[in-house]
């Protein structure tokens, strides 16, 4: 059984709702501004204030091997994949976005830097040219997820918003992740999208919204290995065989029904990657007859899947050092409570008994733990 992801936060959003209730008598003012796409080096709308974190956010460093202090942990940067959070099931829901964002700020990112990333206009077209079935069931063009109200709320909470036309948010996050790692930071990607599992490492982890329990849950390298019995470096190669039904990427099972996950994992453990496996299969036998025949006959099919599913790291965007400052969170309560009230979520959120909103939750203690 895989190790369970670490759940963070509780579904009810009591303090924001309580603050909003106290202000019911005044009109809700939600600023709507024109949102401009970025092609490179987008600057945040509001620079984060690099003030020191509160006392409860610091903790003693554990002792090192020689009895001295251990090396301090690297600072974290969060990338928030915005579009999936703007839906409840298949329906758009700004109320759902408000709740997930409130939980994210109070129980997950705290005052660590957060960069929000949106899909750019025409972001799917690159992959649709390679594979027409890719996300064919989803609407084309911009406006399929977040809108200007979402962008306004993020900016008012001092979160820079990045969107690069011609690219999906996944590719922008992958590109920025490599840049941030090179600057000496750890990365946490906030998203329910399984495509990001190909980026997991000791320095990169995911935190996913889990609607069934109303919480964000960390997903780490340890969780991945326990779930898939292989290293994340093989994730992309594995998915080329298994496919991705949600994104319209067919696997190989409809061509070779007996070619299942166990066979793929066994071959990848031995050969490391899809490319190595296909090159080896072209010159010698690597497995049973059905597997060997499939690897030779459908090599181009698998390579196309690889190109469609792999996240790009060459998007024309650069990290702005201002994004890496401690986030000024002073606006969170007022901005989000107004936003929640605007979409009539207050009564629903306040209905659960024994609401817990522990602002002293130290997410650093959760890094890499189950």
Beta strands, then each sheet from edge to edge (+ up, - down):
strand 1: 6-8
strand 2: 76-81
strand 3: 87-88
strand 4: 91-92
strand 5: 113-118
strand 6: 160-163
strand 7: 186-190
strand 8: 204-210
strand 9: 215-219
sheet 1: 1+ 9- 8+ 7+ 2+ 5+ 6+
sheet 2: 3+ 4-
end
